[in-house]
Amino acid sequence: MHTHWTTAPLVAFDLEGTGGQDHGHEAILEVGVVPAVLEALFAARR
């Protein structure tokens, strides 16, 4: 199982910004990266 995002075959990104009120000038404040653990998803379906 991959536990670090740099070795995972698939990751999910979550971008947090200043908000929709800033329209085209929205600033990205935070980026989250999480490895997708596909093995656990498939095991849960069995």
Phi and psi restraints in degrees (range 20) as a CNS / XPLOR table:
assign (resid 1 and name C) (resid 2 and name N)
       (resid 2 and name CA) (resid 2 and name C) 1.0 -85.0 20.0 2
assign (resid 2 and name N) (resid 2 and name CA)
       (resid 2 and name C) (resid 3 and name N) 1.0 127.4 20.0 2
assign (resid 2 and name C) (resid 3 and name N)
       (resid 3 and name CA) (resid 3 and name C) 1.0 -112.9 20.0 2
assign (resid 3 and name N) (resid 3 and name CA)
       (resid 3 and name C) (resid 4 and name N) 1.0 -6.2 20.0 2
assign (resid 3 and name C) (resid 4 and name N)
       (resid 4 and name CA) (resid 4 and name C) 1.0 -120.1 20.0 2
assign (resid 4 and name N) (resid 4 and name CA)
       (resid 4 and name C) (resid 5 and name N) 1.0 138.8 20.0 2
assign (resid 4 and name C) (resid 5 and name N)
       (resid 5 and name CA) (resid 5 and name C) 1.0 -64.7 20.0 2
assign (resid 5 and name N) (resid 5 and name CA)
       (resid 5 and name C) (resid 6 and name N) 1.0 -24.4 20.0 2
assign (resid 5 and name C) (resid 6 and name N)
       (resid 6 and name CA) (resid 6 and name C) 1.0 -76.5 20.0 2
assign (resid 6 and name N) (resid 6 and name CA)
       (resid 6 and name C) (resid 7 and name N) 1.0 -15.7 20.0 2
assign (resid 6 and name C) (resid 7 and name N)
       (resid 7 and name CA) (resid 7 and name C) 1.0 -109.5 20.0 2
assign (resid 7 and name N) (resid 7 and name CA)
       (resid 7 and name C) (resid 8 and name N) 1.0 -6.1 20.0 2
assign (resid 7 and name C) (resid 8 and name N)
       (resid 8 and name CA) (resid 8 and name C) 1.0 -76.5 20.0 2
assign (resid 8 and name N) (resid 8 and name CA)
       (resid 8 and name C) (resid 9 and name N) 1.0 142.7 20.0 2
assign (resid 8 and name C) (resid 9 and name N)
       (resid 9 and name CA) (resid 9 and name C) 1.0 -72.5 20.0 2
assign (resid 9 and name N) (resid 9 and name CA)
       (resid 9 and name C) (resid 10 and name N) 1.0 -18.9 20.0 2
assign (resid 9 and name C) (resid 10 and name N)
       (resid 10 and name CA) (resid 10 and name C) 1.0 -145.8 20.0 2
assign (resid 10 and name N) (resid 10 and name CA)
       (resid 10 and name C) (resid 11 and name N) 1.0 133.0 20.0 2
assign (resid 10 and name C) (resid 11 and name N)
       (resid 11 and name CA) (resid 11 and name C) 1.0 -130.4 20.0 2
assign (resid 11 and name N) (resid 11 and name CA)
       (resid 11 and name C) (resid 12 and name N) 1.0 160.8 20.0 2
assign (resid 11 and name C) (resid 12 and name N)
       (resid 12 and name CA) (resid 12 and name C) 1.0 -113.4 20.0 2
assign (resid 12 and name N) (resid 12 and name CA)
       (resid 12 and name C) (resid 13 and name N) 1.0 135.0 20.0 2
assign (resid 12 and name C) (resid 13 and name N)
       (resid 13 and name CA) (resid 13 and name C) 1.0 -106.0 20.0 2
assign (resid 13 and name N) (resid 13 and name CA)
       (resid 13 and name C) (resid 14 and name N) 1.0 141.3 20.0 2
assign (resid 13 and name C) (resid 14 and name N)
       (resid 14 and name CA) (resid 14 and name C) 1.0 -127.9 20.0 2
assign (resid 14 and name N) (resid 14 and name CA)
       (resid 14 and name C) (resid 15 and name N) 1.0 116.4 20.0 2
assign (resid 14 and name C) (resid 15 and name N)
       (resid 15 and name CA) (resid 15 and name C) 1.0 -103.7 20.0 2
assign (resid 15 and name N) (resid 15 and name CA)
       (resid 15 and name C) (resid 16 and name N) 1.0 130.2 20.0 2
assign (resid 15 and name C) (resid 16 and name N)
       (resid 16 and name CA) (resid 16 and name C) 1.0 -111.4 20.0 2
assign (resid 16 and name N) (resid 16 and name CA)
       (resid 16 and name C) (resid 17 and name N) 1.0 126.9 20.0 2
assign (resid 16 and name C) (resid 17 and name N)
       (resid 17 and name CA) (resid 17 and name C) 1.0 -121.3 20.0 2
assign (resid 17 and name N) (resid 17 and name CA)
       (resid 17 and name C) (resid 18 and name N) 1.0 -173.5 20.0 2
assign (resid 17 and name C) (resid 18 and name N)
       (resid 18 and name CA) (resid 18 and name C) 1.0 -76.1 20.0 2
assign (resid 18 and name N) (resid 18 and name CA)
       (resid 18 and name C) (resid 19 and name N) 1.0 -16.8 20.0 2
assign (resid 18 and name C) (resid 19 and name N)
       (resid 19 and name CA) (resid 19 and name C) 1.0 122.7 20.0 2
assign (resid 19 and name N) (resid 19 and name CA)
       (resid 19 and name C) (resid 20 and name N) 1.0 163.3 20.0 2
assign (resid 19 and name C) (resid 20 and name N)
       (resid 20 and name CA) (resid 20 and name C) 1.0 -64.9 20.0 2
assign (resid 20 and name N) (resid 20 and name CA)
       (resid 20 and name C) (resid 21 and name N) 1.0 -20.3 20.0 2
assign (resid 20 and name C) (resid 21 and name N)
       (resid 21 and name CA) (resid 21 and name C) 1.0 -66.1 20.0 2
assign (resid 21 and name N) (resid 21 and name CA)
       (resid 21 and name C) (resid 22 and name N) 1.0 -17.5 20.0 2
assign (resid 21 and name C) (resid 22 and name N)
       (resid 22 and name CA) (resid 22 and name C) 1.0 -91.1 20.0 2
assign (resid 22 and name N) (resid 22 and name CA)
       (resid 22 and name C) (resid 23 and name N) 1.0 -3.3 20.0 2
assign (resid 22 and name C) (resid 23 and name N)
       (resid 23 and name CA) (resid 23 and name C) 1.0 46.5 20.0 2
assign (resid 23 and name N) (resid 23 and name CA)
       (resid 23 and name C) (resid 24 and name N) 1.0 -122.0 20.0 2
assign (resid 23 and name C) (resid 24 and name N)
       (resid 24 and name CA) (resid 24 and name C) 1.0 -73.2 20.0 2
assign (resid 24 and name N) (resid 24 and name CA)
       (resid 24 and name C) (resid 25 and name N) 1.0 -4.8 20.0 2
assign (resid 24 and name C) (resid 25 and name N)
       (resid 25 and name CA) (resid 25 and name C) 1.0 -110.8 20.0 2
assign (resid 25 and name N) (resid 25 and name CA)
       (resid 25 and name C) (resid 26 and name N) 1.0 20.5 20.0 2
assign (resid 25 and name C) (resid 26 and name N)
       (resid 26 and name CA) (resid 26 and name C) 1.0 -64.9 20.0 2
assign (resid 26 and name N) (resid 26 and name CA)
       (resid 26 and name C) (resid 27 and name N) 1.0 133.6 20.0 2
assign (resid 26 and name C) (resid 27 and name N)
       (resid 27 and name CA) (resid 27 and name C) 1.0 -96.8 20.0 2
assign (resid 27 and name N) (resid 27 and name CA)
       (resid 27 and name C) (resid 28 and name N) 1.0 139.7 20.0 2
assign (resid 27 and name C) (resid 28 and name N)
       (resid 28 and name CA) (resid 28 and name C) 1.0 -83.0 20.0 2
assign (resid 28 and name N) (resid 28 and name CA)
       (resid 28 and name C) (resid 29 and name N) 1.0 122.3 20.0 2
assign (resid 28 and name C) (resid 29 and name N)
       (resid 29 and name CA) (resid 29 and name C) 1.0 -99.9 20.0 2
assign (resid 29 and name N) (resid 29 and name CA)
       (resid 29 and name C) (resid 30 and name N) 1.0 -29.2 20.0 2
assign (resid 29 and name C) (resid 30 and name N)
       (resid 30 and name CA) (resid 30 and name C) 1.0 -153.7 20.0 2
assign (resid 30 and name N) (resid 30 and name CA)
       (resid 30 and name C) (resid 31 and name N) 1.0 143.8 20.0 2
assign (resid 30 and name C) (resid 31 and name N)
       (resid 31 and name CA) (resid 31 and name C) 1.0 -127.3 20.0 2
assign (resid 31 and name N) (resid 31 and name CA)
       (resid 31 and name C) (resid 32 and name N) 1.0 128.1 20.0 2
assign (resid 31 and name C) (resid 32 and name N)
       (resid 32 and name CA) (resid 32 and name C) 1.0 -114.2 20.0 2
assign (resid 32 and name N) (resid 32 and name CA)
       (resid 32 and name C) (resid 33 and name N) 1.0 137.9 20.0 2
assign (resid 32 and name C) (resid 33 and name N)
       (resid 33 and name CA) (resid 33 and name C) 1.0 -127.6 20.0 2
assign (resid 33 and name N) (resid 33 and name CA)
       (resid 33 and name C) (resid 34 and name N) 1.0 127.4 20.0 2
assign (resid 33 and name C) (resid 34 and name N)
       (resid 34 and name CA) (resid 34 and name C) 1.0 -128.8 20.0 2
assign (resid 34 and name N) (resid 34 and name CA)
       (resid 34 and name C) (resid 35 and name N) 1.0 131.4 20.0 2
assign (resid 34 and name C) (resid 35 and name N)
       (resid 35 and name CA) (resid 35 and name C) 1.0 -69.2 20.0 2
assign (resid 35 and name N) (resid 35 and name CA)
       (resid 35 and name C) (resid 36 and name N) 1.0 137.4 20.0 2
assign (resid 35 and name C) (resid 36 and name N)
       (resid 36 and name CA) (resid 36 and name C) 1.0 -85.2 20.0 2
assign (resid 36 and name N) (resid 36 and name CA)
       (resid 36 and name C) (resid 37 and name N) 1.0 122.7 20.0 2
assign (resid 36 and name C) (resid 37 and name N)
       (resid 37 and name CA) (resid 37 and name C) 1.0 -99.3 20.0 2
assign (resid 37 and name N) (resid 37 and name CA)
       (resid 37 and name C) (resid 38 and name N) 1.0 85.0 20.0 2
assign (resid 37 and name C) (resid 38 and name N)
       (resid 38 and name CA) (resid 38 and name C) 1.0 -67.7 20.0 2
assign (resid 38 and name N) (resid 38 and name CA)
       (resid 38 and name C) (resid 39 and name N) 1.0 -32.2 20.0 2
assign (resid 38 and name C) (resid 39 and name N)
       (resid 39 and name CA) (resid 39 and name C) 1.0 -58.6 20.0 2
assign (resid 39 and name N) (resid 39 and name CA)
       (resid 39 and name C) (resid 40 and name N) 1.0 -41.0 20.0 2
assign (resid 39 and name C) (resid 40 and name N)
       (resid 40 and name CA) (resid 40 and name C) 1.0 -68.2 20.0 2
assign (resid 40 and name N) (resid 40 and name CA)
       (resid 40 and name C) (resid 41 and name N) 1.0 -36.4 20.0 2
assign (resid 40 and name C) (resid 41 and name N)
       (resid 41 and name CA) (resid 41 and name C) 1.0 -65.8 20.0 2
assign (resid 41 and name N) (resid 41 and name CA)
       (resid 41 and name C) (resid 42 and name N) 1.0 -43.9 20.0 2
assign (resid 41 and name C) (resid 42 and name N)
       (resid 42 and name CA) (resid 42 and name C) 1.0 -70.0 20.0 2
assign (resid 42 and name N) (resid 42 and name CA)
       (resid 42 and name C) (resid 43 and name N) 1.0 -35.7 20.0 2
assign (resid 42 and name C) (resid 43 and name N)
       (resid 43 and name CA) (resid 43 and name C) 1.0 -66.6 20.0 2
assign (resid 43 and name N) (resid 43 and name CA)
       (resid 43 and name C) (resid 44 and name N) 1.0 -34.9 20.0 2
assign (resid 43 and name C) (resid 44 and name N)
       (resid 44 and name CA) (resid 44 and name C) 1.0 -68.8 20.0 2
assign (resid 44 and name N) (resid 44 and name CA)
       (resid 44 and name C) (resid 45 and name N) 1.0 -24.5 20.0 2
assign (resid 44 and name C) (resid 45 and name N)
       (resid 45 and name CA) (resid 45 and name C) 1.0 -81.8 20.0 2
assign (resid 45 and name N) (resid 45 and name CA)
       (resid 45 and name C) (resid 46 and name N) 1.0 -14.5 20.0 2
